[in-house]
Amino acid sequence: MASFDNIAAAIKKEIAALESNSKTKQSEIEQAYKDAIKAADDKRKKDLEQISKSKSELKQLKKLYKDTTGKNYTADESELNDNKANIEATEKPSKQVKLATKFEEAKGNKEKIIFVLNEIKSGINDAIINKLFTYDSETKGKTVNLELSQLYKAGVIKVIGKEGKKNIYSL
């Protein structure tokens, strides 16, 4: 009987070690993800500063053009339409949605996706799927990708950037 108790104690010890290791790895992954989001936010801020600087330089160049030629600078109309189309394609306003306070309260895949996206703040489809999987091991990646696309087209979520070819989604 003592040998069974020793085996049971060894198994419990191994389970505790695996659970501890799992929690440590999860924390490391979450921290790495947070660091990546912070780096992306920092890059976005830097890009916005560069855009502001470029706008200021553009204003100075337009003034110089006017001072030199005596005419106001006007862009080619087709150029303006191209820029307007690009802006409209990338900037979709995010609609307000009711968020579940607990994952279990979310009804349907879309509400679950919104709950998780609110929790992680932003992420590519893989990050959203991985987080959903922590709540629901039956999560299907293809379904989530379809739902993300529908939520985006409906204006419920927005795309705030790209990671490679993948969209970074946010509420």
TIVO-2410 file (N, C-alpha, C; in nm, 3 decimals):
# residues 171
REC num residu      c1      c2      c3 atome chaine
REC   1      M   0.081  -0.119   0.000     N      A
REC   1      M   0.000   0.000   0.000    CA      A
REC   1      M   0.086   0.127   0.000     C      A
REC   2      A   0.199   0.120   0.066     N      A
REC   2      A   0.289   0.235   0.073    CA      A
REC   2      A   0.343   0.271  -0.065     C      A
REC   3      S   0.369   0.170  -0.151     N      A
REC   3      S   0.422   0.200  -0.283    CA      A
REC   3      S   0.318   0.272  -0.369     C      A
REC   4      F   0.188   0.238  -0.353     N      A
REC   4      F   0.083   0.310  -0.425    CA      A
REC   4      F   0.074   0.454  -0.378     C      A
REC   5      D   0.089   0.474  -0.247     N      A
REC   5      D   0.088   0.610  -0.192    CA      A
REC   5      D   0.206   0.689  -0.245     C      A
REC   6      N   0.322   0.626  -0.257     N      A
REC   6      N   0.441   0.693  -0.311    CA      A
REC   6      N   0.419   0.729  -0.457     C      A
REC   7      I   0.360   0.637  -0.534     N      A
REC   7      I   0.334   0.663  -0.676    CA      A
REC   7      I   0.232   0.777  -0.688     C      A
REC   8      A   0.126   0.773  -0.609     N      A
REC   8      A   0.025   0.879  -0.612    CA      A
REC   8      A   0.087   1.014  -0.576     C      A
REC   9      A   0.172   1.017  -0.476     N      A
REC   9      A   0.238   1.141  -0.435    CA      A
REC   9      A   0.329   1.192  -0.547     C      A
REC  10      A   0.399   1.101  -0.614     N      A
REC  10      A   0.487   1.140  -0.725    CA      A
REC  10      A   0.405   1.197  -0.840     C      A
REC  11      I   0.291   1.135  -0.868     N      A
REC  11      I   0.204   1.183  -0.976    CA      A
REC  11      I   0.150   1.321  -0.941     C      A
REC  12      K   0.104   1.340  -0.818     N      A
REC  12      K   0.054   1.471  -0.774    CA      A
REC  12      K   0.162   1.577  -0.788     C      A
REC  13      K   0.284   1.542  -0.750     N      A
REC  13      K   0.396   1.635  -0.759    CA      A
REC  13      K   0.422   1.674  -0.905     C      A
REC  14      E   0.416   1.574  -0.993     N      A
REC  14      E   0.439   1.599  -1.137    CA      A
REC  14      E   0.327   1.687  -1.194     C      A
REC  15      I   0.203   1.660  -1.154     N      A
REC  15      I   0.090   1.742  -1.200    CA      A
REC  15      I   0.107   1.885  -1.154     C      A
REC  16      A   0.145   1.905  -1.029     N      A
REC  16      A   0.166   2.040  -0.975    CA      A
REC  16      A   0.276   2.112  -1.052     C      A
REC  17      A   0.383   2.040  -1.084     N      A
REC  17      A   0.494   2.100  -1.159    CA      A
REC  17      A   0.448   2.138  -1.299     C      A
REC  18      L   0.371   2.051  -1.364     N      A
REC  18      L   0.321   2.082  -1.499    CA      A
REC  18      L   0.225   2.200  -1.497     C      A
REC  19      E   0.137   2.207  -1.396     N      A
REC  19      E   0.045   2.320  -1.385    CA      A
REC  19      E   0.122   2.449  -1.364     C      A
REC  20      S   0.222   2.445  -1.280     N      A
REC  20      S   0.304   2.564  -1.254    CA      A
REC  20      S   0.376   2.607  -1.382     C      A
REC  21      N   0.432   2.512  -1.453     N      A
REC  21      N   0.503   2.542  -1.578    CA      A
REC  21      N   0.406   2.599  -1.680     C      A
REC  22      S   0.285   2.543  -1.687     N      A
REC  22      S   0.184   2.592  -1.780    CA      A
REC  22      S   0.146   2.736  -1.749     C      A
REC  23      K   0.127   2.767  -1.621     N      A
REC  23      K   0.092   2.904  -1.581    CA      A
REC  23      K   0.205   3.000  -1.612     C      A
REC  24      T   0.329   2.956  -1.589     N      A
REC  24      T   0.445   3.040  -1.619    CA      A
REC  24      T   0.451   3.069  -1.769     C      A
REC  25      K   0.435   2.965  -1.851     N      A
REC  25      K   0.438   2.983  -1.997    CA      A
REC  25      K   0.326   3.074  -2.042     C      A
REC  26      Q   0.206   3.056  -1.986     N      A
REC  26      Q   0.093   3.141  -2.022    CA      A
REC  26      Q   0.125   3.286  -1.989     C      A
REC  27      S   0.182   3.310  -1.872     N      A
REC  27      S   0.219   3.446  -1.833    CA      A
REC  27      S   0.323   3.504  -1.928     C      A
REC  28      E   0.420   3.422  -1.965     N      A
REC  28      E   0.523   3.468  -2.059    CA      A
REC  28      E   0.462   3.504  -2.194     C      A
REC  29      I   0.370   3.420  -2.241     N      A
REC  29      I   0.305   3.447  -2.369    CA      A
REC  29      I   0.223   3.575  -2.361     C      A
REC  30      E   0.147   3.591  -2.254     N      A
REC  30      E   0.066   3.711  -2.237    CA      A
REC  30      E   0.154   3.835  -2.229     C      A
REC  31      Q   0.267   3.826  -2.159     N      A
REC  31      Q   0.357   3.941  -2.150    CA      A
REC  31      Q   0.418   3.973  -2.286     C      A
REC  32      A   0.456   3.870  -2.361     N      A
REC  32      A   0.512   3.892  -2.494    CA      A
REC  32      A   0.409   3.959  -2.584     C      A
REC  33      Y   0.284   3.915  -2.572     N      A
REC  33      Y   0.177   3.975  -2.651    CA      A
REC  33      Y   0.157   4.122  -2.612     C      A
REC  34      K   0.155   4.149  -2.481     N      A
REC  34      K   0.140   4.287  -2.435    CA      A
REC  34      K   0.256   4.374  -2.484     C      A
REC  35      D   0.377   4.317  -2.480     N      A
REC  35      D   0.494   4.391  -2.529    CA      A
REC  35      D   0.481   4.422  -2.678     C      A
REC  36      A   0.430   4.324  -2.754     N      A
REC  36      A   0.412   4.345  -2.898    CA      A
REC  36      A   0.308   4.453  -2.925     C      A
REC  37      I   0.201   4.453  -2.848     N      A
REC  37      I   0.097   4.555  -2.863    CA      A
REC  37      I   0.154   4.692  -2.828     C      A
REC  38      K   0.234   4.699  -2.721     N      A
REC  38      K   0.294   4.826  -2.682    CA      A
REC  38      K   0.387   4.875  -2.792     C      A
REC  39      A   0.466   4.784  -2.849     N      A
REC  39      A   0.557   4.822  -2.957    CA      A
REC  39      A   0.477   4.874  -3.077     C      A
REC  40      A   0.366   4.809  -3.107     N      A
REC  40      A   0.281   4.854  -3.218    CA      A
REC  40      A   0.222   4.992  -3.188     C      A
REC  41      D   0.178   5.012  -3.063     N      A
REC  41      D   0.125   5.144  -3.024    CA      A
REC  41      D   0.233   5.251  -3.032     C      A
REC  42      D   0.353   5.219  -2.988     N      A
REC  42      D   0.464   5.314  -2.996    CA      A
REC  42      D   0.493   5.350  -3.142     C      A
REC  43      K   0.492   5.248  -3.229     N      A
REC  43      K   0.517   5.273  -3.371    CA      A
REC  43      K   0.407   5.361  -3.429     C      A
REC  44      R   0.281   5.332  -3.388     N      A
REC  44      R   0.169   5.412  -3.437    CA      A
REC  44      R   0.185   5.557  -3.395     C      A
REC  45      K   0.224   5.580  -3.270     N      A
REC  45      K   0.245   5.717  -3.222    CA      A
REC  45      K   0.355   5.786  -3.301     C      A
REC  46      K   0.463   5.713  -3.325     N      A
REC  46      K   0.574   5.768  -3.402    CA      A
REC  46      K   0.528   5.802  -3.545     C      A
REC  47      D   0.449   5.711  -3.604     N      A
REC  47      D   0.397   5.736  -3.739    CA      A
REC  47      D   0.306   5.858  -3.742     C      A
REC  48      L   0.222   5.872  -3.639     N      A
REC  48      L   0.133   5.988  -3.632    CA      A
REC  48      L   0.212   6.118  -3.618     C      A
REC  49      E   0.319   6.113  -3.541     N      A
REC  49      E   0.406   6.230  -3.529    CA      A
REC  49      E   0.468   6.265  -3.664     C      A
REC  50      Q   0.510   6.162  -3.738     N      A
REC  50      Q   0.570   6.184  -3.869    CA      A
REC  50      Q   0.466   6.242  -3.966     C      A
REC  51      I   0.344   6.194  -3.958     N      A
REC  51      I   0.237   6.247  -4.042    CA      A
REC  51      I   0.213   6.393  -4.010     C      A
REC  52      S   0.210   6.426  -3.882     N      A
REC  52      S   0.191   6.565  -3.841    CA      A
REC  52      S   0.304   6.653  -3.895     C      A
REC  53      K   0.426   6.603  -3.884     N      A
REC  53      K   0.541   6.678  -3.935    CA      A
REC  53      K   0.530   6.696  -4.087     C      A
REC  54      S   0.489   6.590  -4.156     N      A
REC  54      S   0.475   6.597  -4.301    CA      A
REC  54      S   0.367   6.697  -4.341     C      A
REC  55      K   0.257   6.701  -4.265     N      A
REC  55      K   0.151   6.797  -4.295    CA      A
REC  55      K   0.202   6.940  -4.278     C      A
REC  56      S   0.282   6.960  -4.174     N      A
REC  56      S   0.338   7.092  -4.150    CA      A
REC  56      S   0.431   7.132  -4.266     C      A
REC  57      E   0.513   7.037  -4.309     N      A
REC  57      E   0.604   7.065  -4.421    CA      A
REC  57      E   0.525   7.092  -4.549     C      A
REC  58      L   0.417   7.017  -4.569     N      A
REC  58      L   0.332   7.037  -4.686    CA      A
REC  58      L   0.272   7.178  -4.685     C      A
REC  59      K   0.228   7.221  -4.569     N      A
REC  59      K   0.170   7.355  -4.556    CA      A
REC  59      K   0.275   7.461  -4.593     C      A
REC  60      Q   0.398   7.440  -4.545     N      A
REC  60      Q   0.506   7.534  -4.578    CA      A
REC  60      Q   0.535   7.533  -4.727     C      A
REC  61      L   0.534   7.416  -4.789     N      A
REC  61      L   0.560   7.407  -4.933    CA      A
REC  61      L   0.450   7.475  -5.014     C      A
REC  62      K   0.325   7.458  -4.972     N      A
REC  62      K   0.214   7.524  -5.041    CA      A
REC  62      K   0.227   7.676  -5.030     C      A
REC  63      K   0.270   7.723  -4.913     N      A
REC  63      K   0.289   7.867  -4.896    CA      A
REC  63      K   0.403   7.915  -4.987     C      A
REC  64      L   0.511   7.839  -4.991     N      A
REC  64      L   0.623   7.874  -5.078    CA      A
REC  64      L   0.579   7.876  -5.224     C      A
REC  65      Y   0.498   7.778  -5.264     N      A
REC  65      Y   0.447   7.772  -5.401    CA      A
REC  65      Y   0.366   7.898  -5.432     C      A
REC  66      K   0.279   7.935  -5.336     N      A
REC  66      K   0.196   8.054  -5.357    CA      A
REC  66      K   0.281   8.180  -5.363     C      A
REC  67      D   0.379   8.190  -5.273     N      A
REC  67      D   0.467   8.306  -5.271    CA      A
REC  67      D   0.548   8.317  -5.401     C      A
REC  68      T   0.587   8.202  -5.455     N      A
REC  68      T   0.669   8.199  -5.576    CA      A
REC  68      T   0.588   8.223  -5.702     C      A
REC  69      T   0.470   8.159  -5.712     N      A
REC  69      T   0.391   8.166  -5.835    CA      A
REC  69      T   0.278   8.266  -5.827     C      A
REC  70      G   0.238   8.303  -5.708     N      A
REC  70      G   0.124   8.392  -5.692    CA      A
REC  70      G  -0.008   8.317  -5.701     C      A
REC  71      K  -0.003   8.184  -5.711     N      A
REC  71      K  -0.124   8.103  -5.722    CA      A
REC  71      K  -0.130   8.004  -5.606     C      A
REC  72      N  -0.254   7.968  -5.571     N      A
REC  72      N  -0.272   7.862  -5.472    CA      A
REC  72      N  -0.245   7.727  -5.537     C      A
REC  73      Y  -0.184   7.638  -5.461     N      A
REC  73      Y  -0.159   7.503  -5.512    CA      A
REC  73      Y  -0.289   7.424  -5.508     C      A
REC  74      T  -0.321   7.354  -5.617     N      A
REC  74      T  -0.435   7.262  -5.621    CA      A
REC  74      T  -0.387   7.131  -5.679     C      A
REC  75      A  -0.427   7.023  -5.615     N      A
REC  75      A  -0.389   6.890  -5.663    CA      A
REC  75      A  -0.478   6.851  -5.779     C      A
REC  76      D  -0.430   6.762  -5.862     N      A
REC  76      D  -0.508   6.705  -5.971    CA      A
REC  76      D  -0.630   6.637  -5.911     C      A
REC  77      E  -0.749   6.655  -5.969     N      A
REC  77      E  -0.872   6.601  -5.911    CA      A
REC  77      E  -0.870   6.449  -5.899     C      A
REC  78      S  -0.811   6.378  -5.996     N      A
REC  78      S  -0.806   6.232  -5.987    CA      A
REC  78      S  -0.720   6.189  -5.869     C      A
REC  79      E  -0.617   6.267  -5.839     N      A
REC  79      E  -0.532   6.240  -5.723    CA      A
REC  79      E  -0.612   6.252  -5.594     C      A
REC  80      L  -0.696   6.354  -5.585     N      A
REC  80      L  -0.779   6.373  -5.467    CA      A
REC  80      L  -0.878   6.259  -5.451     C      A
REC  81      N  -0.939   6.215  -5.561     N      A
REC  81      N  -1.036   6.105  -5.555    CA      A
REC  81      N  -0.969   5.976  -5.512     C      A
REC  82      D  -0.846   5.949  -5.559     N      A
REC  82      D  -0.773   5.829  -5.518    CA      A
REC  82      D  -0.747   5.832  -5.368     C      A
REC  83      N  -0.704   5.947  -5.317     N      A
REC  83      N  -0.677   5.959  -5.174    CA      A
REC  83      N  -0.805   5.940  -5.093     C      A
REC  84      K  -0.915   5.998  -5.140     N      A
REC  84      K  -1.042   5.985  -5.070    CA      A
REC  84      K  -1.085   5.838  -5.065     C      A
REC  85      A  -1.071   5.766  -5.175     N      A
REC  85      A  -1.108   5.624  -5.180    CA      A
REC  85      A  -1.022   5.543  -5.083     C      A
REC  86      N  -0.892   5.574  -5.077     N      A
REC  86      N  -0.803   5.501  -4.985    CA      A
REC  86      N  -0.842   5.526  -4.840     C      A
REC  87      I  -0.875   5.649  -4.808     N      A
REC  87      I  -0.915   5.683  -4.671    CA      A
REC  87      I  -1.045   5.612  -4.635     C      A
REC  88      E  -1.142   5.615  -4.726     N      A
REC  88      E  -1.270   5.550  -4.699    CA      A
REC  88      E  -1.254   5.400  -4.683     C      A
REC  89      A  -1.163   5.340  -4.757     N      A
REC  89      A  -1.142   5.195  -4.750    CA      A
REC  89      A  -1.078   5.153  -4.619     C      A
REC  90      T  -0.997   5.239  -4.560     N      A
REC  90      T  -0.924   5.200  -4.440    CA      A
REC  90      T  -0.990   5.247  -4.311     C      A
REC  91      E  -1.072   5.349  -4.317     N      A
REC  91      E  -1.132   5.403  -4.195    CA      A
REC  91      E  -1.280   5.371  -4.189     C      A
REC  92      K  -1.314   5.267  -4.115     N      A
REC  92      K  -1.454   5.234  -4.092    CA      A
REC  92      K  -1.485   5.268  -3.947     C      A
REC  93      P  -1.587   5.346  -3.924     N      A
REC  93      P  -1.619   5.377  -3.785    CA      A
REC  93      P  -1.666   5.253  -3.712     C      A
REC  94      S  -1.625   5.241  -3.589     N      A
REC  94      S  -1.664   5.126  -3.508    CA      A
REC  94      S  -1.797   5.155  -3.440     C      A
REC  95      K  -1.895   5.066  -3.457     N      A
REC  95      K  -2.024   5.085  -3.393    CA      A
REC  95      K  -2.015   5.042  -3.248     C      A
REC  96      Q  -2.097   5.103  -3.165     N      A
REC  96      Q  -2.102   5.065  -3.025    CA      A
REC  96      Q  -2.170   4.929  -3.013     C      A
REC  97      V  -2.117   4.845  -2.928     N      A
REC  97      V  -2.176   4.714  -2.905    CA      A
REC  97      V  -2.190   4.692  -2.755     C      A
REC  98      K  -2.286   4.609  -2.720     N      A
REC  98      K  -2.304   4.573  -2.580    CA      A
REC  98      K  -2.209   4.458  -2.549     C      A
REC  99      L  -2.124   4.477  -2.449     N      A
REC  99      L  -2.026   4.376  -2.414    CA      A
REC  99      L  -2.075   4.292  -2.298     C      A
REC 100      A  -2.055   4.161  -2.311     N      A
REC 100      A  -2.085   4.071  -2.200    CA      A
REC 100      A  -1.980   4.093  -2.092     C      A
REC 101      T  -2.021   4.083  -1.967     N      A
REC 101      T  -1.925   4.101  -1.857    CA      A
REC 101      T  -1.847   3.973  -1.830     C      A
REC 102      K  -1.903   3.860  -1.871     N      A
REC 102      K  -1.836   3.730  -1.857    CA      A
REC 102      K  -1.847   3.657  -1.989     C      A
REC 103      F  -1.749   3.577  -2.020     N      A
REC 103      F  -1.749   3.502  -2.146    CA      A
REC 103      F  -1.875   3.415  -2.157     C      A
REC 104      E  -1.915   3.354  -2.045     N      A
REC 104      E  -2.030   3.264  -2.044    CA      A
REC 104      E  -2.159   3.338  -2.080     C      A
REC 105      E  -2.163   3.469  -2.058     N      A
REC 105      E  -2.283   3.548  -2.089    CA      A
REC 105      E  -2.293   3.583  -2.237     C      A
REC 106      A  -2.182   3.571  -2.309     N      A
REC 106      A  -2.182   3.603  -2.452    CA      A
REC 106      A  -2.265   3.501  -2.527     C      A
REC 107      K  -2.356   3.552  -2.609     N      A
REC 107      K  -2.445   3.464  -2.686    CA      A
REC 107      K  -2.397   3.462  -2.830     C      A
REC 108      G  -2.355   3.348  -2.876     N      A
REC 108      G  -2.313   3.333  -3.015    CA      A
REC 108      G  -2.167   3.370  -3.035     C      A
REC 109      N  -2.115   3.328  -3.149     N      A
REC 109      N  -1.974   3.349  -3.180    CA      A
REC 109      N  -1.935   3.497  -3.186     C      A
REC 110      K  -2.020   3.579  -3.245     N      A
REC 110      K  -1.985   3.721  -3.260    CA      A
REC 110      K  -1.968   3.789  -3.125     C      A
REC 111      E  -2.059   3.763  -3.033     N      A
REC 111      E  -2.047   3.824  -2.900    CA      A
REC 111      E  -1.924   3.771  -2.827     C      A
REC 112      K  -1.893   3.643  -2.849     N      A
REC 112      K  -1.773   3.587  -2.787    CA      A
REC 112      K  -1.648   3.653  -2.843     C      A
REC 113      I  -1.645   3.675  -2.974     N      A
REC 113      I  -1.531   3.742  -3.038    CA      A
REC 113      I  -1.518   3.884  -2.983     C      A
REC 114      I  -1.628   3.954  -2.971     N      A
REC 114      I  -1.626   4.091  -2.920    CA      A
REC 114      I  -1.577   4.093  -2.775     C      A
REC 115      F  -1.623   3.996  -2.695     N      A
REC 115      F  -1.578   3.987  -2.556    CA      A
REC 115      F  -1.425   3.970  -2.551     C      A
REC 116      V  -1.374   3.877  -2.630     N      A
REC 116      V  -1.230   3.849  -2.631    CA      A
REC 116      V  -1.152   3.969  -2.685     C      A
REC 117      L  -1.202   4.030  -2.791     N      A
REC 117      L  -1.134   4.147  -2.849    CA      A
REC 117      L  -1.131   4.262  -2.749     C      A
REC 118      N  -1.235   4.278  -2.672     N      A
REC 118      N  -1.234   4.380  -2.567    CA      A
REC 118      N  -1.129   4.347  -2.461     C      A
REC 119      E  -1.114   4.220  -2.433     N      A
REC 119      E  -1.019   4.176  -2.331    CA      A
REC 119      E  -0.874   4.197  -2.376     C      A
REC 120      I  -0.844   4.163  -2.501     N      A
REC 120      I  -0.705   4.175  -2.548    CA      A
REC 120      I  -0.677   4.309  -2.614     C      A
REC 121      K  -0.780   4.390  -2.632     N      A
REC 121      K  -0.773   4.525  -2.689    CA      A
REC 121      K  -0.754   4.525  -2.841     C      A
REC 122      S  -0.660   4.450  -2.893     N      A
REC 122      S  -0.642   4.440  -3.038    CA      A
REC 122      S  -0.561   4.315  -3.068     C      A
REC 123      G  -0.575   4.268  -3.191     N      A
REC 123      G  -0.498   4.150  -3.228    CA      A
REC 123      G  -0.533   4.098  -3.366     C      A
REC 124      I  -0.443   4.018  -3.420     N      A
REC 124      I  -0.470   3.952  -3.547    CA      A
REC 124      I  -0.562   3.833  -3.520     C      A
REC 125      N  -0.614   3.774  -3.627     N      A
REC 125      N  -0.710   3.665  -3.610    CA      A
REC 125      N  -0.654   3.551  -3.526     C      A
REC 126      D  -0.526   3.516  -3.542     N      A
REC 126      D  -0.467   3.406  -3.465    CA      A
REC 126      D  -0.469   3.435  -3.315     C      A
REC 127      A  -0.441   3.558  -3.276     N      A
REC 127      A  -0.442   3.593  -3.133    CA      A
REC 127      A  -0.584   3.584  -3.078     C      A
REC 128      I  -0.681   3.627  -3.158     N      A
REC 128      I  -0.820   3.622  -3.115    CA      A
REC 128      I  -0.865   3.477  -3.102     C      A
REC 129      I  -0.829   3.395  -3.200     N      A
REC 129      I  -0.865   3.253  -3.196    CA      A
REC 129      I  -0.801   3.185  -3.075     C      A
REC 130      N  -0.673   3.213  -3.051     N      A
REC 130      N  -0.604   3.152  -2.936    CA      A
REC 130      N  -0.671   3.190  -2.804     C      A
REC 131      K  -0.709   3.316  -2.791     N      A
REC 131      K  -0.774   3.360  -2.667    CA      A
REC 131      K  -0.912   3.296  -2.654     C      A
REC 132      L  -0.986   3.288  -2.765     N      A
REC 132      L  -1.116   3.220  -2.762    CA      A
REC 132      L  -1.100   3.075  -2.720     C      A
REC 133      F  -0.994   3.011  -2.769     N      A
REC 133      F  -0.969   2.870  -2.739    CA      A
REC 133      F  -0.946   2.849  -2.590     C      A
REC 134      T  -0.891   2.952  -2.520     N      A
REC 134      T  -0.872   2.937  -2.376    CA      A
REC 134      T  -1.005   2.931  -2.302     C      A
REC 135      Y  -1.110   2.991  -2.361     N      A
REC 135      Y  -1.243   2.986  -2.301    CA      A
REC 135      Y  -1.324   2.869  -2.354     C      A
REC 136      D  -1.305   2.837  -2.480     N      A
REC 136      D  -1.388   2.735  -2.546    CA      A
REC 136      D  -1.299   2.652  -2.637     C      A
REC 137      S  -1.269   2.530  -2.593     N      A
REC 137      S  -1.176   2.445  -2.668    CA      A
REC 137      S  -1.235   2.395  -2.800     C      A
REC 138      E  -1.361   2.424  -2.825     N      A
REC 138      E  -1.424   2.381  -2.950    CA      A
REC 138      E  -1.426   2.494  -3.053     C      A
REC 139      T  -1.352   2.600  -3.029     N      A
REC 139      T  -1.345   2.713  -3.120    CA      A
REC 139      T  -1.292   2.668  -3.256     C      A
REC 140      K  -1.357   2.713  -3.362     N      A
REC 140      K  -1.317   2.677  -3.498    CA      A
REC 140      K  -1.258   2.801  -3.566     C      A
REC 141      G  -1.133   2.791  -3.610     N      A
REC 141      G  -1.063   2.904  -3.670    CA      A
REC 141      G  -1.132   2.961  -3.792     C      A
REC 142      K  -1.180   2.875  -3.882     N      A
REC 142      K  -1.246   2.924  -4.004    CA      A
REC 142      K  -1.372   3.003  -3.971     C      A
REC 143      T  -1.446   2.956  -3.872     N      A
REC 143      T  -1.567   3.026  -3.830    CA      A
REC 143      T  -1.532   3.163  -3.773     C      A
REC 144      V  -1.428   3.168  -3.690     N      A
REC 144      V  -1.386   3.296  -3.630    CA      A
REC 144      V  -1.342   3.393  -3.739     C      A
REC 145      N  -1.265   3.345  -3.837     N      A
REC 145      N  -1.221   3.432  -3.946    CA      A
REC 145      N  -1.340   3.490  -4.022     C      A
REC 146      L  -1.441   3.408  -4.049     N      A
REC 146      L  -1.561   3.453  -4.118    CA      A
REC 146      L  -1.634   3.557  -4.033     C      A
REC 147      E  -1.649   3.528  -3.904     N      A
REC 147      E  -1.718   3.620  -3.813    CA      A
REC 147      E  -1.643   3.753  -3.802     C      A
REC 148      L  -1.510   3.748  -3.796     N      A
REC 148      L  -1.431   3.871  -3.790    CA      A
REC 148      L  -1.457   3.957  -3.914     C      A
REC 149      S  -1.458   3.893  -4.028     N      A
REC 149      S  -1.484   3.964  -4.153    CA      A
REC 149      S  -1.622   4.028  -4.152     C      A
REC 150      Q  -1.722   3.954  -4.105     N      A
REC 150      Q  -1.858   4.008  -4.099    CA      A
REC 150      Q  -1.868   4.123  -4.000     C      A
REC 151      L  -1.804   4.108  -3.884     N      A
REC 151      L  -1.805   4.215  -3.785    CA      A
REC 151      L  -1.738   4.341  -3.838     C      A
REC 152      Y  -1.630   4.323  -3.912     N      A
REC 152      Y  -1.561   4.438  -3.971    CA      A
REC 152      Y  -1.649   4.506  -4.076     C      A
REC 153      K  -1.706   4.426  -4.165     N      A
REC 153      K  -1.791   4.483  -4.271    CA      A
REC 153      K  -1.912   4.555  -4.214     C      A
REC 154      A  -1.961   4.506  -4.099     N      A
REC 154      A  -2.076   4.569  -4.033    CA      A
REC 154      A  -2.035   4.694  -3.954     C      A
REC 155      G  -1.905   4.719  -3.942     N      A
REC 155      G  -1.859   4.836  -3.869    CA      A
REC 155      G  -1.856   4.817  -3.718     C      A
REC 156      V  -1.871   4.693  -3.672     N      A
REC 156      V  -1.870   4.665  -3.529    CA      A
REC 156      V  -1.727   4.668  -3.475     C      A
REC 157      I  -1.633   4.616  -3.555     N      A
REC 157      I  -1.492   4.621  -3.519    CA      A
REC 157      I  -1.418   4.695  -3.630     C      A
REC 158      K  -1.295   4.733  -3.602     N      A
REC 158      K  -1.219   4.805  -3.704    CA      A
REC 158      K  -1.081   4.742  -3.720     C      A
REC 159      V  -1.020   4.774  -3.832     N      A
REC 159      V  -0.883   4.730  -3.858    CA      A
REC 159      V  -0.794   4.850  -3.827     C      A
REC 160      I  -0.698   4.828  -3.736     N      A
REC 160      I  -0.612   4.940  -3.695    CA      A
REC 160      I  -0.472   4.929  -3.753     C      A
REC 161      G  -0.447   4.826  -3.831     N      A
REC 161      G  -0.316   4.810  -3.891    CA      A
REC 161      G  -0.300   4.672  -3.951     C      A
REC 162      K  -0.178   4.642  -3.987     N      A
REC 162      K  -0.145   4.513  -4.047    CA      A
REC 162      K  -0.026   4.453  -3.975     C      A
REC 163      E  -0.025   4.321  -3.967     N      A
REC 163      E   0.090   4.246  -3.920    CA      A
REC 163      E   0.120   4.150  -4.034     C      A
REC 164      G   0.218   4.188  -4.117     N      A
REC 164      G   0.238   4.113  -4.240    CA      A
REC 164      G   0.118   4.139  -4.329     C      A
REC 165      K   0.051   4.031  -4.369     N      A
REC 165      K  -0.068   4.044  -4.451    CA      A
REC 165      K  -0.197   4.038  -4.369     C      A
REC 166      K  -0.184   4.015  -4.238     N      A
REC 166      K  -0.302   3.996  -4.153    CA      A
REC 166      K  -0.347   4.128  -4.091     C      A
REC 167      N  -0.478   4.145  -4.085     N      A
REC 167      N  -0.537   4.264  -4.023    CA      A
REC 167      N  -0.523   4.256  -3.872     C      A
REC 168      I  -0.500   4.372  -3.810     N      A
REC 168      I  -0.502   4.383  -3.665    CA      A
REC 168      I  -0.638   4.445  -3.631     C      A
REC 169      Y  -0.721   4.367  -3.561     N      A
REC 169      Y  -0.856   4.410  -3.528    CA      A
REC 169      Y  -0.863   4.474  -3.390     C      A
REC 170      S  -0.960   4.566  -3.375     N      A
REC 170      S  -0.985   4.632  -3.249    CA      A
REC 170      S  -1.131   4.675  -3.245     C      A
REC 171      L  -1.181   4.703  -3.124     N      A
REC 171      L  -1.319   4.753  -3.113    CA      A
REC 171      L  -1.321   4.901  -3.145     C      A
***
